[in-house]
C-alpha cells in the first residue's frame, strides 16, 4: 500500500485559498487537475472564487436521489466541484435547493438537460 502522506505518494492534495475576500454569497469551486511531478502523476486541488459570466455544471444524484452533488469534468480530465471556503464539497437535498443556492449567488439558469441520474445546467450571471 502506498503512503499517501508523502510527497512521492500517488495523490497530493494542496488547498490554496486565494488572497481575495470571500463573501457569503460568492460562488466557490474546488478545482482539480492532474500534473506530473518527478515522473509521477499527482492530483492538485485548489479553491477558487468563480467570476465568469457563464457557469456550466452537472448535478449528480447520490443515494437514490436523496442527495445531490454539483461537479463538472472537463475533456482534459480536470474539473471542479462547487464547494465551501474550506474545500468541503457541498451536498444538496434537492435540485431546487441547488437552484436557490445559485440564485443567491446571482446566477440564473439559462438551460438544463435532464437524464436519469444527472441534470446538466448552464447559468449566466445576473446583470
N, CA, C and O atoms as a DFTB+ gen file, in Angstrom:
508 C
 N C O
     1  1       0.843      -1.187       0.000
     2  2       0.000       0.000       0.000
     3  2       0.878       1.236       0.000
     4  3       1.851       1.306       0.752
     5  1       0.555       2.191      -0.817
     6  2       1.349       3.417      -0.923
     7  2       1.000       4.372       0.201
     8  3      -0.146       4.427       0.649
     9  1       1.973       5.110       0.646
    10  2       1.777       6.104       1.699
    11  2       1.315       7.399       1.052
    12  3       2.091       8.047       0.349
    13  1       0.074       7.785       1.276
    14  2      -0.489       8.989       0.656
    15  2      -0.004      10.263       1.332
    16  3      -0.240      11.356       0.817
    17  1       0.664      10.149       2.465
    18  2       1.098      11.333       3.186
    19  2       2.441      11.862       2.748
    20  3       2.865      12.907       3.242
    21  1       3.121      11.205       1.860
    22  2       4.440      11.664       1.441
    23  2       4.361      12.407       0.129
    24  3       3.382      12.303      -0.610
    25  1       5.409      13.159      -0.147
    26  2       5.485      13.915      -1.386
    27  2       5.474      12.991      -2.592
    28  3       5.004      13.372      -3.664
    29  1       5.985      11.788      -2.424
    30  2       6.091      10.865      -3.538
    31  2       4.930       9.897      -3.629
    32  3       4.987       8.950      -4.413
    33  1       3.876      10.104      -2.849
    34  2       2.690       9.251      -2.910
    35  2       1.940       9.465      -4.200
    36  3       2.270      10.361      -4.977
    37  1       0.945       8.660      -4.429
    38  2       0.167       8.742      -5.662
    39  2      -0.639      10.029      -5.743
    40  3      -0.777      10.612      -6.818
    41  1      -1.166      10.467      -4.626
    42  2      -2.034      11.640      -4.633
    43  2      -1.515      12.673      -3.649
    44  3      -1.248      12.364      -2.488
    45  1      -1.376      13.890      -4.120
    46  2      -1.043      15.017      -3.259
    47  2      -2.180      16.009      -3.374
    48  3      -2.563      16.406      -4.474
    49  1      -2.712      16.404      -2.244
    50  2      -3.797      17.386      -2.270
    51  2      -3.282      18.677      -1.658
    52  3      -2.836      18.701      -0.511
    53  1      -3.347      19.734      -2.425
    54  2      -2.953      21.051      -1.955
    55  2      -4.187      21.938      -1.899
    56  3      -4.943      22.008      -2.868
    57  1      -4.395      22.601      -0.799
    58  2      -5.532      23.503      -0.655
    59  2      -5.001      24.914      -0.653
    60  3      -4.297      25.316       0.273
    61  1      -5.331      25.673      -1.684
    62  2      -4.853      27.040      -1.826
    63  2      -6.059      27.962      -1.846
    64  3      -6.805      27.974      -2.825
    65  1      -6.265      28.723      -0.806
    66  2      -7.353      29.693      -0.801
    67  2      -6.788      31.005      -1.316
    68  3      -5.761      31.482      -0.833
    69  1      -7.464      31.584      -2.297
    70  2      -6.984      32.803      -2.930
    71  2      -6.912      33.956      -1.947
    72  3      -7.613      33.978      -0.935
    73  1      -6.063      34.901      -2.258
    74  2      -5.912      36.081      -1.410
    75  2      -6.962      37.127      -1.735
    76  3      -6.654      38.317      -1.796
    77  1      -8.190      36.700      -1.942
    78  2      -9.303      37.626      -2.156
    79  2     -10.312      37.362      -1.057
    80  3     -10.430      36.240      -0.563
    81  1     -11.024      38.382      -0.684
    82  2     -12.021      38.180       0.365
    83  2     -13.174      37.358      -0.203
    84  3     -13.571      37.532      -1.355
    85  1     -13.694      36.477       0.613
    86  2     -14.781      35.598       0.193
    87  2     -16.028      35.994       0.963
    88  3     -16.090      35.852       2.184
    89  1     -17.017      36.491       0.240
    90  2     -18.284      36.857       0.859
    91  2     -19.166      35.613       0.936
    92  3     -18.941      34.639       0.217
    93  1     -20.148      35.652       1.794
    94  2     -21.045      34.507       1.984
    95  2     -21.761      34.130       0.687
    96  3     -22.148      32.974       0.517
    97  1     -21.943      35.072      -0.217
    98  2     -22.693      34.812      -1.433
    99  2     -21.804      34.564      -2.648
   100  3     -22.308      34.550      -3.771
   101  1     -20.499      34.367      -2.461
   102  2     -19.612      34.068      -3.579
   103  2     -19.788      32.623      -4.023
   104  3     -20.114      31.752      -3.216
   105  1     -19.573      32.380      -5.293
   106  2     -19.605      31.026      -5.833
   107  2     -18.179      30.502      -5.822
   108  3     -17.313      31.029      -6.520
   109  1     -17.936      29.464      -5.029
   110  2     -16.612      28.875      -4.915
   111  2     -16.585      27.504      -5.559
   112  3     -17.540      26.734      -5.451
   113  1     -15.489      27.206      -6.226
   114  2     -15.306      25.884      -6.800
   115  2     -13.978      25.309      -6.333
   116  3     -12.985      26.024      -6.198
   117  1     -13.982      24.016      -6.091
   118  2     -12.770      23.276      -5.772
   119  2     -12.346      22.620      -7.075
   120  3     -12.944      21.634      -7.506
   121  1     -11.306      23.175      -7.703
   122  2     -10.855      22.624      -8.977
   123  2      -9.756      21.603      -8.733
   124  3      -9.038      21.659      -7.735
   125  1      -9.645      20.686      -9.656
   126  2      -8.598      19.676      -9.555
   127  2      -7.987      19.455     -10.928
   128  3      -8.656      19.557     -11.956
   129  1      -6.718      19.155     -10.914
   130  2      -6.035      18.811     -12.142
   131  2      -4.938      17.807     -11.825
   132  3      -4.406      17.780     -10.715
   133  1      -4.613      16.998     -12.796
   134  2      -3.550      16.021     -12.637
   135  2      -2.300      16.572     -13.286
   136  3      -2.320      16.988     -14.445
   137  1      -1.204      16.573     -12.530
   138  2       0.084      17.060     -13.027
   139  2       1.122      15.968     -12.838
   140  3       0.939      15.043     -12.047
   141  1       2.205      16.091     -13.573
   142  2       3.307      15.155     -13.403
   143  2       4.382      15.826     -12.561
   144  3       4.861      16.907     -12.903
   145  1       4.761      15.182     -11.461
   146  2       5.799      15.678     -10.562
   147  2       6.811      14.559     -10.368
   148  3       6.468      13.479      -9.885
   149  1       8.041      14.816     -10.740
   150  2       9.105      13.813     -10.622
   151  2       8.727      12.495     -11.291
   152  3       9.022      11.418     -10.773
   153  1       8.072      12.591     -12.447
   154  2       7.713      11.404     -13.197
   155  2       6.473      10.683     -12.714
   156  3       6.119       9.638     -13.259
   157  1       5.797      11.222     -11.693
   158  2       4.584      10.595     -11.161
   159  2       3.400      11.544     -11.315
   160  3       3.539      12.760     -11.185
   161  1       2.242      10.970     -11.591
   162  2       1.030      11.790     -11.700
   163  2       0.467      12.052     -10.314
   164  3       0.307      11.135      -9.508
   165  1       0.168      13.321     -10.050
   166  2      -0.422      13.718      -8.771
   167  2      -1.618      14.614      -9.039
   168  3      -1.651      15.330     -10.040
   169  1      -2.602      14.575      -8.148
   170  2      -3.762      15.446      -8.237
   171  2      -3.510      16.688      -7.399
   172  3      -3.081      16.592      -6.249
   173  1      -3.774      17.851      -7.973
   174  2      -3.603      19.118      -7.280
   175  2      -4.970      19.796      -7.203
   176  3      -5.604      20.033      -8.231
   177  1      -5.421      20.105      -5.996
   178  2      -6.717      20.754      -5.773
   179  2      -6.496      22.178      -5.312
   180  3      -5.502      22.466      -4.645
   181  1      -7.411      23.078      -5.656
   182  2      -7.384      24.440      -5.123
   183  2      -8.795      25.003      -5.100
   184  3      -9.658      24.599      -5.881
   185  1      -9.012      25.945      -4.190
   186  2     -10.313      26.609      -4.055
   187  2     -10.217      27.950      -4.778
   188  3      -9.276      28.716      -4.573
   189  1     -11.204      28.217      -5.623
   190  2     -11.215      29.462      -6.386
   191  2     -12.590      30.107      -6.343
   192  3     -13.610      29.420      -6.296
   193  1     -12.608      31.431      -6.361
   194  2     -13.854      32.189      -6.486
   195  2     -14.188      32.248      -7.973
   196  3     -13.391      32.733      -8.775
   197  1     -15.369      31.752      -8.337
   198  2     -15.770      31.714      -9.739
   199  2     -16.331      33.075     -10.118
   200  3     -17.242      33.577      -9.459
   201  1     -15.794      33.676     -11.176
   202  2     -16.197      35.034     -11.544
   203  2     -16.655      35.175     -12.992
   204  3     -17.013      36.273     -13.417
   205  1     -16.651      34.099     -13.747
   206  2     -17.047      34.176     -15.160
   207  2     -18.532      34.469     -15.308
   208  3     -19.320      34.216     -14.397
   209  1     -18.903      35.003     -16.462
   210  2     -20.301      35.340     -16.730
   211  2     -21.160      34.090     -16.909
   212  3     -22.350      34.108     -16.596
   213  1     -20.567      33.006     -17.410
   214  2     -21.309      31.761     -17.626
   215  2     -20.694      30.652     -16.790
   216  3     -19.491      30.644     -16.530
   217  1     -21.540      29.711     -16.371
   218  2     -21.107      28.626     -15.500
   219  2     -21.829      27.356     -15.916
   220  3     -23.060      27.315     -15.916
   221  1     -21.081      26.321     -16.269
   222  2     -21.669      25.025     -16.614
   223  2     -21.337      24.036     -15.510
   224  3     -20.204      23.976     -15.033
   225  1     -22.336      23.263     -15.110
   226  2     -22.164      22.319     -14.000
   227  2     -23.149      21.172     -14.172
   228  3     -24.220      21.342     -14.754
   229  1     -22.778      20.008     -13.661
   230  2     -23.665      18.847     -13.665
   231  2     -24.042      18.533     -12.229
   232  3     -23.179      18.455     -11.355
   233  1     -25.324      18.353     -11.989
   234  2     -25.819      17.999     -10.660
   235  2     -26.104      16.504     -10.671
   236  3     -26.982      16.033     -11.393
   237  1     -25.347      15.761      -9.857
   238  2     -25.444      14.296      -9.829
   239  2     -26.262      13.827      -8.642
   240  3     -26.116      14.332      -7.528
   241  1     -27.118      12.860      -8.895
   242  2     -27.906      12.233      -7.843
   243  2     -27.044      11.220      -7.097
   244  3     -26.343      10.410      -7.703
   245  1     -27.111      11.284      -5.788
   246  2     -26.412      10.330      -4.928
   247  2     -27.458       9.680      -4.043
   248  3     -28.461      10.318      -3.722
   249  1     -27.266       8.459      -3.644
   250  2     -28.170       7.776      -2.702
   251  2     -29.626       7.821      -3.177
   252  3     -30.513       8.255      -2.442
   253  1     -29.853       7.381      -4.379
   254  2     -31.212       7.286      -4.946
   255  2     -31.954       8.621      -4.979
   256  3     -33.159       8.664      -4.733
   257  1     -31.254       9.693      -5.276
   258  2     -31.891      10.988      -5.420
   259  2     -32.108      11.748      -4.133
   260  3     -32.674      12.841      -4.159
   261  1     -31.672      11.200      -2.994
   262  2     -31.869      11.874      -1.710
   263  2     -30.834      12.982      -1.493
   264  3     -31.060      13.901      -0.706
   265  1     -29.712      12.893      -2.185
   266  2     -28.660      13.903      -2.062
   267  2     -28.096      14.178      -3.450
   268  3     -28.100      13.313      -4.327
   269  1     -27.608      15.409      -3.627
   270  2     -27.112      15.850      -4.927
   271  2     -25.775      16.549      -4.770
   272  3     -25.549      17.260      -3.791
   273  1     -24.878      16.345      -5.746
   274  2     -23.550      16.943      -5.743
   275  2     -23.313      17.603      -7.100
   276  3     -23.636      17.023      -8.136
   277  1     -22.749      18.815      -7.098
   278  2     -22.512      19.554      -8.336
   279  2     -21.033      19.503      -8.705
   280  3     -20.169      19.898      -7.923
   281  1     -20.760      19.008      -9.913
   282  2     -19.372      18.952     -10.382
   283  2     -19.354      18.997     -11.901
   284  3     -20.384      18.852     -12.559
   285  1     -18.172      19.199     -12.436
   286  2     -18.000      19.226     -13.894
   287  2     -16.643      18.623     -14.227
   288  3     -15.608      19.090     -13.750
   289  1     -16.663      17.588     -15.046
   290  2     -15.408      17.005     -15.519
   291  2     -15.145      17.554     -16.912
   292  3     -16.010      17.492     -17.785
   293  1     -13.958      18.086     -17.114
   294  2     -13.587      18.679     -18.387
   295  2     -12.964      17.630     -19.298
   296  3     -12.514      16.585     -18.828
   297  1     -12.936      17.902     -20.584
   298  2     -12.378      16.936     -21.538
   299  2     -10.904      16.656     -21.273
   300  3     -10.395      15.608     -21.671
   301  1     -10.221      17.565     -20.615
   302  2      -8.804      17.377     -20.287
   303  2      -8.594      16.373     -19.156
   304  3      -7.467      15.959     -18.883
   305  1      -9.698      15.981     -18.499
   306  2      -9.592      15.107     -17.333
   307  2      -9.606      15.889     -16.034
   308  3      -9.796      15.312     -14.964
   309  1      -9.408      17.196     -16.116
   310  2      -9.505      18.065     -14.948
   311  2     -10.964      18.413     -14.720
   312  3     -11.820      18.038     -15.520
   313  1     -11.261      19.124     -13.643
   314  2     -12.636      19.506     -13.387
   315  2     -12.775      20.303     -12.113
   316  3     -11.789      20.797     -11.566
   317  1     -14.023      20.432     -11.632
   318  2     -14.281      21.205     -10.419
   319  2     -15.571      20.761      -9.754
   320  3     -16.442      20.166     -10.387
   321  1     -15.679      21.062      -8.459
   322  2     -16.866      20.832      -7.637
   323  2     -17.280      22.163      -7.041
   324  3     -16.421      23.017      -6.820
   325  1     -18.553      22.374      -6.773
   326  2     -18.994      23.535      -6.006
   327  2     -18.667      23.219      -4.544
   328  3     -18.994      22.143      -4.043
   329  1     -18.011      24.179      -3.862
   330  2     -17.531      23.883      -2.511
   331  2     -17.713      25.044      -1.552
   332  3     -18.082      26.153      -1.938
   333  1     -17.442      24.752      -0.297
   334  2     -17.397      25.765       0.750
   335  2     -15.970      26.329       0.798
   336  3     -15.065      25.744       0.204
   337  1     -15.755      27.454       1.496
   338  2     -14.411      28.044       1.553
   339  2     -13.333      27.092       2.078
   340  3     -12.167      27.228       1.707
   341  1     -13.693      26.147       2.919
   342  2     -12.699      25.221       3.467
   343  2     -12.433      24.031       2.548
   344  3     -11.651      23.148       2.900
   345  1     -13.071      23.991       1.376
   346  2     -12.853      22.916       0.421
   347  2     -13.850      21.781       0.511
   348  3     -13.813      20.865      -0.310
   349  1     -14.742      21.820       1.492
   350  2     -15.757      20.778       1.619
   351  2     -16.727      20.873       0.446
   352  3     -17.269      21.941       0.161
   353  1     -16.937      19.761      -0.222
   354  2     -17.865      19.724      -1.351
   355  2     -19.289      19.782      -0.802
   356  3     -19.637      19.040       0.116
   357  1     -20.108      20.665      -1.367
   358  2     -21.470      20.878      -0.877
   359  2     -22.397      19.788      -1.401
   360  3     -22.336      19.413      -2.572
   361  1     -23.248      19.289      -0.525
   362  2     -24.272      18.301      -0.866
   363  2     -25.639      18.961      -0.669
   364  3     -25.910      19.531       0.387
   365  1     -26.492      18.882      -1.685
   366  2     -27.842      19.458      -1.609
   367  2     -28.862      18.346      -1.423
   368  3     -28.630      17.199      -1.807
   369  1     -29.993      18.702      -0.829
   370  2     -31.073      17.744      -0.606
   371  2     -31.978      17.599      -1.833
   372  3     -32.710      16.617      -1.954
   373  1     -31.926      18.578      -2.741
   374  2     -32.789      18.527      -3.923
   375  2     -32.238      19.450      -5.005
   376  3     -31.454      20.349      -4.702
   377  1     -32.630      19.248      -6.247
   378  2     -32.225      20.179      -7.304
   379  2     -32.710      21.606      -7.024
   380  3     -32.013      22.567      -7.350
   381  1     -33.892      21.753      -6.427
   382  2     -34.400      23.089      -6.119
   383  2     -33.507      23.798      -5.110
   384  3     -33.282      25.002      -5.227
   385  1     -33.002      23.083      -4.135
   386  2     -32.081      23.675      -3.159
   387  2     -30.810      24.177      -3.863
   388  3     -30.290      25.239      -3.522
   389  1     -30.317      23.414      -4.841
   390  2     -29.160      23.842      -5.623
   391  2     -29.481      25.099      -6.431
   392  3     -28.679      26.033      -6.470
   393  1     -30.648      25.126      -7.073
   394  2     -31.038      26.310      -7.854
   395  2     -31.172      27.544      -6.961
   396  3     -30.796      28.640      -7.375
   397  1     -31.696      27.387      -5.754
   398  2     -31.786      28.504      -4.805
   399  2     -30.392      28.998      -4.425
   400  3     -30.164      30.201      -4.302
   401  1     -29.466      28.064      -4.241
   402  2     -28.076      28.395      -3.922
   403  2     -27.465      29.240      -5.044
   404  3     -26.826      30.260      -4.787
   405  1     -27.667      28.806      -6.285
   406  2     -27.112      29.551      -7.428
   407  2     -27.780      30.916      -7.567
   408  3     -27.107      31.896      -7.888
   409  1     -29.073      30.998      -7.335
   410  2     -29.788      32.266      -7.396
   411  2     -29.242      33.248      -6.353
   412  3     -29.096      34.437      -6.635
   413  1     -28.945      32.753      -5.166
   414  2     -28.391      33.608      -4.103
   415  2     -27.007      34.132      -4.478
   416  3     -26.558      35.140      -3.933
   417  1     -26.333      33.459      -5.400
   418  2     -25.015      33.888      -5.855
   419  2     -25.097      34.663      -7.163
   420  3     -24.093      34.882      -7.841
   421  1     -26.316      35.071      -7.501
   422  2     -26.609      35.924      -8.650
   423  2     -26.348      35.257     -10.002
   424  3     -25.868      35.892     -10.941
   425  1     -26.674      33.962     -10.081
   426  2     -26.630      33.231     -11.346
   427  2     -28.035      32.741     -11.670
   428  3     -28.722      32.182     -10.815
   429  1     -28.459      32.959     -12.931
   430  2     -29.757      32.469     -13.358
   431  2     -29.560      31.305     -14.333
   432  3     -28.649      31.324     -15.161
   433  1     -30.412      30.310     -14.223
   434  2     -30.330      29.160     -15.114
   435  2     -30.828      29.563     -16.492
   436  3     -31.907      30.140     -16.627
   437  1     -30.033      29.254     -17.519
   438  2     -30.482      29.548     -18.884
   439  2     -30.786      28.273     -19.663
   440  3     -31.463      28.323     -20.690
   441  1     -30.290      27.127     -19.184
   442  2     -30.663      25.856     -19.812
   443  2     -30.400      24.702     -18.854
   444  3     -29.584      24.798     -17.937
   445  1     -31.117      23.609     -19.095
   446  2     -30.848      22.381     -18.346
   447  2     -31.198      21.188     -19.220
   448  3     -32.052      21.271     -20.102
   449  1     -30.530      20.091     -18.962
   450  2     -30.796      18.850     -19.684
   451  2     -30.779      17.728     -18.656
   452  3     -29.772      17.495     -17.987
   453  1     -31.901      17.043     -18.541
   454  2     -32.045      16.000     -17.521
   455  2     -31.783      14.626     -18.112
   456  3     -32.135      14.338     -19.255
   457  1     -31.153      13.787     -17.296
   458  2     -31.037      12.360     -17.587
   459  2     -31.417      11.630     -16.304
   460  3     -31.846      12.262     -15.339
   461  1     -31.268      10.326     -16.281
   462  2     -31.763       9.550     -15.147
   463  2     -31.125       9.966     -13.815
   464  3     -31.836      10.121     -12.823
   465  1     -29.811      10.148     -13.775
   466  2     -29.118      10.426     -12.514
   467  2     -28.395      11.770     -12.505
   468  3     -27.595      12.028     -11.606
   469  1     -28.659      12.627     -13.483
   470  2     -27.910      13.869     -13.590
   471  2     -28.745      14.943     -14.281
   472  3     -29.601      14.653     -15.117
   473  1     -28.469      16.197     -13.904
   474  2     -29.035      17.350     -14.596
   475  2     -27.865      18.255     -14.968
   476  3     -27.108      18.682     -14.096
   477  1     -27.715      18.546     -16.254
   478  2     -26.660      19.452     -16.713
   479  2     -27.258      20.849     -16.825
   480  3     -28.282      21.053     -17.477
   481  1     -26.596      21.811     -16.174
   482  2     -27.089      23.192     -16.151
   483  2     -26.093      24.138     -16.813
   484  3     -24.883      23.913     -16.782
   485  1     -26.625      25.198     -17.410
   486  2     -25.829      26.353     -17.801
   487  2     -26.447      27.552     -17.100
   488  3     -27.658      27.762     -17.162
   489  1     -25.613      28.333     -16.437
   490  2     -26.052      29.534     -15.725
   491  2     -25.375      30.750     -16.320
   492  3     -24.289      30.667     -16.893
   493  1     -26.043      31.882     -16.171
   494  2     -25.496      33.169     -16.579
   495  2     -25.576      34.103     -15.390
   496  3     -26.579      34.126     -14.677
   497  1     -24.515      34.876     -15.175
   498  2     -24.517      35.843     -14.079
   499  2     -25.572      36.906     -14.350
   500  3     -25.670      37.432     -15.459
   501  1     -26.357      37.214     -13.329
   502  2     -27.396      38.241     -13.464
   503  2     -26.742      39.612     -13.573
   504  3     -25.707      39.875     -12.961
   505  1     -27.365      40.474     -14.362
   506  2     -26.826      41.834     -14.556
   507  2     -27.101      42.712     -13.362
   508  3     -26.718      43.882     -13.355
